[in-house]
Amino acid sequence: MTTTIFYVMLAIYVLVGAGISRLVKSSKDFYVMGEKGTTLLIVGTLSATYLSAVTLLGISGVSYSEGPLVIAALGSFGAWIGTLIAVIYIGRKMKALGCQTMPDFFEKRFKNKTVSTIAVIIMIVGLLGYGVIQLIGAGFVLSEITGISFSIMIVLFTLALLVFCALGGMYGVIITDTLMFFTMLAIAVIIAPIIIGKAGFEEMKALSDTIPFYWSIEGANQRPLGWTISQFLVWILFFSCTPALVSRVFPAKNDFVVLKAAVIGVFFAPFMQVIVFIAAGGMQVLQPGIENTDRVMVVGFLEHVPDILGGLGLAGLMASIMSTASTLFVLVGFALARDLYENLRTKPVTEKQSLRIGRWAQVVVAFVVCAIAISRPSAIYWISIYAGAIFGVGWLPTVIAGLEWKRMNSKAAIASMLSGVTVFILVKELATREIITLPVHIDALMIACASATLILIIVAFLTKPTEHERTYFLEMKNTSSSASTIKSILEEENGIAKLKKEYSQTMAISIAFIAISVIIWGFFFIKLGI
């Protein structure tokens, strides 16, 4: 049953991805799906991107052994705030400026090839490290469960992803992401609640009698409160500027779609995570003593729910892998093709050439990722340690200053990006090797981000922006995503009526999901006695 469901879901994604390729007629279709993304599609891709294999494997294992609140209480909701910033603040502003990729912003803002190249390298290293390590770990677990060899599993994933990434570009990724979202949602609304119900709320509450601090934000390992709070801040910094989330705004049809998707998608993101973490806590009742805690939810799928639902759960795990990997494929491919090759070329490319280059870049990325994943080198594990943080220290100060500060210039951007990444690696390595000891409430990411910000301010005051940087800043301040949306709707027939309808829908959705959030989280707080 498990293997059958795996192959059926893989085939569905491939067939859908192949069919989507017919919709791609131009480079704009390939990179931002022609800005035709509806609320459903943007919600689907945002939520699917947020819920990675790490959630269903590693972090669920932490929830099983230490208690769900260690990560859920502040980690997930830090990521929730970070996602709001990524979508509503950074993503909307970049979309209004006509960015089709995040490195587009660096190119438009500074018109400096050094800045653009550093930004692209940070993006490629960050996404490769973050994405490939998930592919390796989750592929290993699934190969063990399905009986398909690890190498064949990775090749199957790569070929499937190549179909809708190389042929469909952002069209293929967003539509298949939305299909995957419904598979992953089944874990949160059907499978995880079955595990929770089978464990029983009273029995789960009683875990604190045998495992002290299990239902506290310090966790069973009694982590200092400062550490938990630092994780809250770290997740905000990481998610605020990660291209996997920010880039999901660019294909949206208009600003109303972005706002509605932010409300709905940002609700589903922590909802799917926290329910899974609580279910992982329930597994401590149903099957204590699991040694390899990374497999706790897989054990739950295979042994504690009906076979069909177990197969669906593993299909959801597969979807979380493919969703993350498709983001890796398409964004790294975009970086190579559009942000590096086309921008560094002296001659402009035609529309047809741009589309062809974009597709071949996906093939190159597929080959490299497949080779890295199959070889499983130890170096990629080292890179992955820094991958999740690299955007927070390398990009975030530069992006915010670039959006808001008129003195911001290319020299400050270069100094900030290089210093942020360098300080983070240096502090992290010194702390890991126990050469220095960091306070429990201070993370290397926070130190690096503060250093990058300080150096940015100093260099910006010591230097002056170019004529282009001054002019573009003023142009940027006069550009608004909401204004362009209102203007385009008013130009349509019955424009005022349509505009009122969009406002009413957005407000109704916001109020409804606030009410839903209060009910759901209130229910779990009461039942678990938190």
C-alpha positions as CSV (number, residue, x, y, z in Angstrom):
1,M,0.0,0.0,0.0
2,T,2.8,2.4,1.0
3,T,4.8,1.8,-2.2
4,T,1.6,2.0,-4.4
5,I,0.6,5.4,-2.9
6,F,4.1,6.6,-3.3
7,Y,4.2,5.8,-7.0
8,V,0.7,7.1,-7.7
9,M,1.5,10.4,-6.1
10,L,4.8,10.7,-7.9
11,A,3.1,10.0,-11.2
12,I,0.4,12.6,-10.5
13,Y,3.0,15.3,-9.9
14,V,4.9,14.4,-13.1
15,L,1.8,14.3,-15.2
16,V,0.5,17.6,-13.9
17,G,3.9,19.2,-14.3
18,A,4.2,18.0,-17.9
19,G,0.8,19.3,-18.7
20,I,1.6,22.7,-17.1
21,S,4.4,23.2,-19.6
22,R,1.9,24.1,-22.3
23,L,1.0,27.3,-20.3
24,V,4.5,28.7,-20.4
25,K,4.7,31.0,-23.4
26,S,7.3,33.6,-22.2
27,S,10.1,34.2,-19.7
28,K,7.6,36.0,-17.5
29,D,5.4,32.9,-17.5
30,F,8.5,30.9,-16.6
31,Y,9.7,33.1,-13.8
32,V,6.5,34.5,-12.2
33,M,3.8,32.5,-14.0
34,G,2.7,35.6,-15.8
35,E,1.6,37.1,-12.4
36,K,-1.6,35.1,-12.7
37,G,-1.4,33.5,-9.2
38,T,-4.8,33.2,-7.5
39,T,-5.3,33.2,-3.7
40,L,-5.6,29.4,-3.6
41,L,-2.4,28.9,-5.5
42,I,-0.4,31.4,-3.4
43,V,-1.8,29.9,-0.2
44,G,-0.9,26.4,-1.4
45,T,2.7,27.2,-2.3
46,L,3.3,29.4,0.8
47,S,2.1,26.6,3.1
48,A,3.8,23.8,1.2
49,T,7.1,25.7,1.3
50,Y,6.8,26.4,5.0
51,L,6.2,22.7,6.0
52,S,9.4,21.0,5.1
53,A,10.7,17.5,5.7
54,V,12.6,18.9,8.7
55,T,9.2,19.5,10.4
56,L,8.0,15.9,9.9
57,L,11.4,14.3,10.8
58,G,13.9,16.2,13.0
59,I,11.7,18.8,14.8
60,S,9.0,16.2,15.4
61,G,11.7,14.1,17.0
62,V,12.6,17.0,19.4
63,S,8.9,17.4,20.2
64,Y,8.7,13.6,21.0
65,S,11.7,13.6,23.3
66,E,11.6,17.0,24.9
67,G,8.0,18.1,24.6
68,P,6.1,19.9,21.8
69,L,6.3,23.4,23.4
70,V,10.1,23.7,23.1
71,I,9.7,24.5,19.4
72,A,6.0,25.1,19.0
73,A,5.6,27.8,21.6
74,L,8.1,30.2,20.2
75,G,9.9,28.6,17.3
76,S,6.9,28.1,15.1
77,F,5.4,31.4,16.0
78,G,8.7,33.2,15.4
79,A,8.6,31.6,12.0
80,W,5.0,32.8,11.7
81,I,6.0,36.4,12.3
82,G,9.0,36.0,10.0
83,T,6.7,34.8,7.3
84,L,4.4,37.8,7.7
85,I,7.3,40.1,7.3
86,A,8.5,38.1,4.2
87,V,5.1,38.3,2.5
88,I,3.5,41.5,3.5
89,Y,6.6,43.8,3.9
90,I,9.5,42.5,1.8
91,G,7.7,40.5,-0.8
92,R,5.0,43.1,-1.5
93,K,7.6,45.9,-1.9
94,M,9.8,43.9,-4.2
95,K,6.8,42.8,-6.3
96,A,5.8,46.5,-6.6
97,L,9.2,47.2,-8.0
98,G,8.8,44.6,-10.7
99,C,11.2,42.0,-9.3
100,Q,10.9,38.5,-10.7
101,T,13.5,37.1,-8.4
102,M,15.0,38.4,-5.1
103,P,18.4,39.2,-6.6
104,D,16.5,41.4,-9.0
105,F,16.1,43.8,-6.1
106,F,19.9,44.1,-5.6
107,E,20.4,44.7,-9.3
108,K,17.7,47.4,-9.5
109,R,18.6,49.1,-6.2
110,F,22.4,49.3,-6.6
111,K,23.3,48.7,-10.3
112,N,26.5,47.2,-9.1
113,K,27.8,43.8,-10.4
114,T,29.7,43.1,-7.2
115,V,26.6,43.5,-5.1
116,S,24.5,41.4,-7.4
117,T,27.2,38.6,-7.6
118,I,27.6,38.4,-3.8
119,A,23.8,38.3,-3.4
120,V,23.4,35.5,-6.0
121,I,26.3,33.5,-4.4
122,I,24.6,33.8,-1.0
123,M,21.4,32.6,-2.5
124,I,22.9,29.6,-4.3
125,V,24.9,28.4,-1.2
126,G,22.0,28.9,1.2
127,L,19.5,27.1,-0.9
128,L,21.8,24.3,-1.9
129,G,22.8,23.7,1.8
130,Y,19.2,23.9,3.1
131,G,17.6,21.9,0.3
132,V,20.0,19.1,-0.4
133,I,20.4,18.1,3.2
134,Q,16.6,17.7,3.5
135,L,16.6,15.6,0.3
136,I,19.3,13.4,1.7
137,G,17.8,12.8,5.1
138,A,14.2,12.4,4.0
139,G,15.1,10.3,1.0
140,F,17.0,7.9,3.3
141,V,14.0,7.5,5.6
142,L,11.6,6.9,2.7
143,S,13.9,4.5,0.9
144,E,14.0,2.5,4.1
145,I,10.2,2.4,4.4
146,T,9.3,1.8,0.8
147,G,12.2,-0.6,0.0
148,I,13.3,1.5,-2.9
149,S,17.1,2.0,-2.8
150,F,18.3,5.4,-1.7
151,S,20.0,6.2,-5.1
152,I,16.9,5.2,-7.1
153,M,14.8,7.3,-4.7
154,I,16.9,10.4,-5.3
155,V,16.9,9.8,-9.1
156,L,13.1,9.4,-9.1
157,F,12.7,12.7,-7.1
158,T,15.1,14.5,-9.4
159,L,13.4,13.3,-12.6
160,A,10.0,14.2,-11.3
161,L,11.1,17.6,-10.2
162,L,12.9,18.2,-13.4
163,V,9.7,17.7,-15.4
164,F,7.7,20.5,-13.7
165,C,10.7,22.8,-12.9
166,A,12.5,22.8,-16.2
167,L,9.3,22.7,-18.3
168,G,6.9,24.7,-16.2
169,G,9.2,26.9,-14.1
170,M,7.3,28.9,-11.5
171,Y,4.0,27.7,-13.0
172,G,5.0,24.1,-12.4
173,V,6.3,24.7,-8.9
174,I,3.3,26.7,-7.7
175,I,0.6,24.4,-9.1
176,T,2.3,21.2,-7.9
177,D,3.0,22.8,-4.6
178,T,-0.7,23.4,-4.2
179,L,-1.5,19.8,-4.9
180,M,1.2,18.8,-2.3
181,F,-0.3,21.2,0.2
182,F,-3.5,19.3,0.3
183,T,-1.6,16.0,0.9
184,M,0.4,17.6,3.7
185,L,-2.8,19.2,5.1
186,A,-4.3,15.7,5.4
187,I,-1.5,14.9,8.0
188,A,-2.5,17.9,10.1
189,V,-6.3,17.6,9.9
190,I,-6.8,13.8,9.7
191,I,-3.8,11.7,10.6
192,A,-2.2,13.8,13.5
193,P,-5.6,14.2,15.2
194,I,-6.1,10.4,15.1
195,I,-2.8,9.9,16.8
196,I,-3.7,12.6,19.4
197,G,-7.1,11.1,20.0
198,K,-5.6,7.6,20.3
199,A,-3.1,8.8,22.9
200,G,-5.7,10.8,24.8
201,F,-5.4,14.3,26.3
202,E,-5.4,13.1,29.9
203,E,-2.6,10.6,29.2
204,M,-0.7,13.2,27.3
205,K,-1.0,15.7,30.2
206,A,0.2,13.0,32.6
207,L,3.5,12.8,30.8
208,S,4.7,15.7,32.9
209,D,4.5,13.3,36.0
210,T,7.1,11.0,34.6
211,I,9.0,13.4,32.3
212,P,9.5,16.6,34.2
213,F,9.0,19.9,32.3
214,Y,7.6,18.0,29.3
215,W,4.7,20.5,28.9
216,S,6.8,23.6,29.4
217,I,8.8,25.8,27.0
218,E,12.0,24.7,28.8
219,G,11.3,21.1,27.7
220,A,12.3,17.8,29.3
221,N,15.9,18.8,28.9
222,Q,15.2,22.0,30.9
223,R,16.6,24.3,28.3
224,P,17.1,27.8,29.7
225,L,14.2,30.2,28.9
226,G,16.8,32.5,27.3
227,W,17.5,29.8,24.7
228,T,13.9,29.4,23.8
229,I,13.4,33.1,23.4
230,S,16.6,33.2,21.2
231,Q,15.0,30.6,19.0
232,F,12.0,32.8,18.6
233,L,14.2,35.7,17.4
234,V,16.3,33.4,15.2
235,W,13.3,32.0,13.3
236,I,12.0,35.6,12.7
237,L,15.4,36.6,11.2
238,F,15.6,33.5,9.1
239,F,12.1,33.5,7.7
240,S,11.9,37.2,7.1
241,C,14.3,37.2,4.1
242,T,14.4,33.6,2.8
243,P,13.8,33.6,-1.0
244,A,11.7,30.4,-0.6
245,L,8.9,32.5,1.0
246,V,9.5,36.0,-0.4
247,S,9.6,34.8,-4.0
248,R,6.1,33.3,-3.6
249,V,4.6,36.8,-3.6
250,F,5.9,37.7,-7.1
251,P,3.5,35.5,-9.1
252,A,0.4,36.9,-7.3
253,K,-2.3,38.4,-9.5
254,N,-2.6,41.6,-7.4
255,D,-2.2,43.1,-4.0
256,F,-5.5,41.7,-2.7
257,V,-4.3,38.2,-3.5
258,V,-1.1,38.8,-1.5
259,L,-3.0,40.1,1.5
260,K,-5.6,37.3,1.5
261,A,-2.8,34.6,0.9
262,A,-0.8,36.1,3.8
263,V,-3.8,35.8,6.2
264,I,-4.7,32.3,5.1
265,G,-1.3,30.9,4.3
266,V,0.3,32.2,7.5
267,F,-2.5,30.6,9.5
268,F,-2.0,27.2,7.9
269,A,1.8,27.3,8.3
270,P,2.0,27.1,12.1
271,F,-1.3,25.2,12.3
272,M,0.2,22.3,10.3
273,Q,3.4,22.4,12.3
274,V,2.0,22.6,15.8
275,I,-0.6,19.9,15.3
276,V,2.2,17.6,14.1
277,F,4.3,18.5,17.1
278,I,1.5,17.7,19.5
279,A,0.9,14.4,17.8
280,A,4.6,13.7,18.2
281,G,4.1,14.3,21.9
282,G,1.2,11.8,21.7
283,M,3.6,9.2,20.4
284,Q,5.4,9.4,23.7
285,V,2.2,7.9,25.2
286,L,1.6,5.3,22.4
287,Q,5.1,4.2,21.9
288,P,7.7,5.5,24.4
289,G,11.4,4.6,23.9
290,I,11.8,5.2,20.2
291,E,15.6,5.6,19.9
292,N,15.8,7.2,16.4
293,T,13.4,10.0,17.2
294,D,13.7,11.4,13.7
295,R,11.4,8.6,12.6
296,V,8.7,9.2,15.3
297,M,6.0,10.4,12.8
298,V,6.9,7.7,10.3
299,V,6.4,5.1,13.1
300,G,3.0,6.8,13.8
301,F,2.0,6.6,10.2
302,L,2.9,2.9,9.9
303,E,1.8,1.6,13.2
304,H,-0.9,3.8,14.8
305,V,-3.3,4.8,12.0
306,P,-5.1,2.7,9.3
307,D,-3.0,1.5,6.4
308,I,-4.5,3.9,3.8
309,L,-4.0,6.9,6.1
310,G,-0.5,5.7,6.8
311,G,0.3,5.6,3.1
312,L,-1.2,9.1,2.8
313,G,1.0,10.3,5.6
314,L,4.1,9.0,3.9
315,A,2.9,10.6,0.7
316,G,2.6,13.8,2.6
317,L,6.2,13.4,3.8
318,M,7.2,12.8,0.2
319,A,5.3,16.0,-0.8
320,S,7.2,18.0,1.9
321,I,10.5,16.8,0.4
322,M,9.5,17.5,-3.2
323,S,8.1,20.9,-2.3
324,T,11.3,22.0,-0.6
325,A,13.4,20.4,-3.4
326,S,11.3,22.1,-6.1
327,T,12.0,25.5,-4.4
328,L,15.7,24.6,-4.5
329,F,15.6,23.6,-8.1
330,V,13.7,26.6,-9.5
331,L,15.3,29.4,-7.4
332,V,18.9,28.2,-7.9
333,G,18.1,27.7,-11.6
334,F,16.7,31.2,-11.7
335,A,19.8,32.6,-10.0
336,L,22.1,30.9,-12.4
337,A,20.1,31.8,-15.5
338,R,18.6,35.2,-14.9
339,D,20.5,36.8,-12.0
340,L,24.0,35.6,-12.9
341,Y,24.3,34.7,-16.6
342,E,21.9,37.3,-18.1
343,N,23.0,40.1,-15.8
344,L,26.7,39.6,-16.4
345,R,26.3,39.3,-20.1
346,T,27.2,42.3,-22.1
347,K,24.6,41.7,-24.8
348,P,20.9,41.5,-23.9
349,V,19.1,38.2,-24.6
350,T,15.9,37.7,-26.6
351,E,12.7,36.4,-25.0
352,K,13.3,33.0,-26.6
353,Q,16.9,32.8,-25.4
354,S,15.9,33.8,-21.9
355,L,13.3,30.9,-21.7
356,R,15.8,28.4,-23.1
357,I,18.6,29.5,-20.7
358,G,16.2,29.3,-17.8
359,R,15.2,25.7,-18.7
360,W,18.8,24.6,-19.2
361,A,19.8,26.1,-15.9
362,Q,17.2,23.8,-14.2
363,V,18.8,20.8,-15.9
364,V,22.2,21.8,-14.6
365,V,20.9,22.3,-11.1
366,A,19.1,18.9,-11.3
367,F,22.3,17.1,-12.3
368,V,24.4,18.8,-9.5
369,V,21.8,18.3,-6.8
370,C,21.3,14.6,-7.7
371,A,25.0,14.0,-7.7
372,I,25.5,15.7,-4.3
373,A,22.5,13.9,-2.8
374,I,23.6,10.4,-4.0
375,S,27.2,10.9,-2.8
376,R,26.1,12.2,0.6
377,P,29.3,14.1,1.3
378,S,30.1,15.2,4.9
379,A,30.8,18.7,3.6
380,I,27.1,19.3,2.8
381,Y,26.2,18.7,6.4
382,W,28.6,21.5,7.4
383,I,27.1,23.8,4.8
384,S,23.6,23.0,6.0
385,I,24.4,24.3,9.5
386,Y,24.8,27.8,8.1
387,A,22.3,27.6,5.2
388,G,19.3,28.4,7.2
389,A,20.9,31.5,8.7
390,I,22.7,32.9,5.8
391,F,19.8,34.9,4.4
392,G,19.2,36.5,7.8
393,V,22.8,37.7,8.2
394,G,23.7,38.1,4.6
395,W,20.6,39.7,3.1
396,L,18.2,41.0,5.8
397,P,20.1,44.2,6.9
398,T,20.9,45.1,3.3
399,V,17.4,44.5,2.1
400,I,15.7,46.6,4.8
401,A,18.2,49.4,4.6
402,G,17.9,49.3,0.8
403,L,14.1,49.7,1.1
404,E,14.0,52.3,3.8
405,W,17.3,54.4,4.0
406,K,18.3,57.0,1.4
407,R,22.0,56.9,2.4
408,M,22.2,53.1,1.6
409,N,24.7,52.4,-1.1
410,S,26.6,49.6,-2.8
411,K,29.7,49.9,-0.6
412,A,27.6,49.5,2.6
413,A,25.7,46.5,1.0
414,I,29.0,44.7,0.2
415,A,30.5,45.4,3.6
416,S,27.3,44.2,5.4
417,M,26.7,41.0,3.4
418,L,30.4,39.9,3.6
419,S,30.7,40.8,7.3
420,G,27.4,39.2,8.3
421,V,28.3,35.8,6.7
422,T,31.9,35.9,8.0
423,V,31.0,36.8,11.6
424,F,28.3,34.1,11.7
425,I,30.7,31.4,10.5
426,L,33.5,32.6,12.8
427,V,31.3,32.8,15.9
428,K,29.5,29.5,15.2
429,E,32.8,27.6,14.6
430,L,34.4,29.1,17.7
431,A,31.4,28.2,19.8
432,T,31.1,24.7,18.3
433,R,34.7,24.0,19.1
434,E,34.2,25.4,22.6
435,I,36.9,28.1,22.1
436,I,34.3,30.6,23.2
437,T,31.1,30.2,25.2
438,L,28.0,32.2,24.2
439,P,25.4,33.2,26.7
440,V,22.3,31.0,26.6
441,H,20.1,33.7,25.4
442,I,22.4,34.8,22.5
443,D,22.7,33.0,19.2
444,A,25.5,33.3,16.7
445,L,22.9,34.5,14.2
446,M,21.9,37.4,16.4
447,I,25.5,38.4,16.8
448,A,26.2,38.3,13.1
449,C,23.0,40.2,12.2
450,A,23.8,42.9,14.7
451,S,27.4,43.1,13.3
452,A,26.2,43.3,9.7
453,T,23.8,46.1,10.7
454,L,26.4,48.1,12.6
455,I,28.9,47.8,9.8
456,L,26.3,48.8,7.2
457,I,25.5,51.9,9.2
458,I,29.1,52.9,9.6
459,V,30.1,52.4,6.0
460,A,26.9,54.1,4.8
461,F,27.8,57.2,6.8
462,L,31.4,57.2,5.6
463,T,30.4,56.9,1.9
464,K,27.8,58.5,-0.4
465,P,25.2,56.9,-2.6
466,T,25.6,57.2,-6.4
467,E,23.3,59.2,-8.6
468,H,21.4,56.0,-9.6
469,E,21.0,55.0,-6.0
470,R,19.6,58.3,-5.0
471,T,17.2,58.5,-8.0
472,Y,16.0,54.9,-7.6
473,F,15.3,55.4,-3.9
474,L,13.0,58.2,-4.7
475,E,11.4,56.2,-7.5
476,M,11.0,53.3,-5.1
477,K,9.3,55.4,-2.4
478,N,6.7,56.6,-5.0
479,T,5.9,53.0,-6.0
480,S,3.1,51.1,-4.3
481,S,1.7,47.7,-4.9
482,S,-1.7,48.7,-3.5
483,A,-1.9,51.8,-5.6
484,S,-1.2,49.9,-8.8
485,T,-3.8,47.3,-7.8
486,I,-6.4,49.9,-7.1
487,K,-5.7,51.6,-10.4
488,S,-5.9,48.4,-12.5
489,I,-9.2,47.4,-10.9
490,L,-10.8,50.8,-11.3
491,E,-9.9,50.7,-15.0
492,E,-12.0,47.6,-15.4
493,E,-15.8,47.6,-16.1
494,N,-17.7,48.1,-12.8
495,G,-14.3,48.8,-11.2
496,I,-15.7,50.5,-8.0
497,A,-18.0,47.5,-7.3
498,K,-15.1,45.1,-7.8
499,L,-12.8,47.1,-5.6
500,K,-15.4,47.2,-2.8
501,K,-15.9,43.4,-3.2
502,E,-12.2,42.8,-2.8
503,Y,-12.0,44.9,0.3
504,S,-15.0,43.2,1.8
505,Q,-13.6,39.7,1.0
506,T,-10.2,40.5,2.5
507,M,-11.6,41.9,5.7
508,A,-14.0,39.0,6.1
509,I,-11.2,36.5,5.6
510,S,-9.1,38.3,8.2
511,I,-11.8,38.3,10.8
512,A,-12.8,34.7,10.1
513,F,-9.2,33.3,10.5
514,I,-8.6,35.3,13.7
515,A,-11.8,33.6,15.1
516,I,-10.7,30.2,13.8
517,S,-7.2,30.7,15.4
518,V,-8.7,31.6,18.8
519,I,-10.9,28.5,18.7
520,I,-8.3,26.1,17.7
521,W,-5.5,27.2,19.9
522,G,-7.9,27.8,22.8
523,F,-9.1,24.2,22.5
524,F,-5.6,22.8,22.7
525,F,-4.6,25.1,25.6
526,I,-7.6,24.0,27.6
527,K,-7.3,20.3,26.8
528,L,-3.6,20.1,27.5
529,G,-3.9,22.4,30.6
530,I,-1.2,24.7,29.3
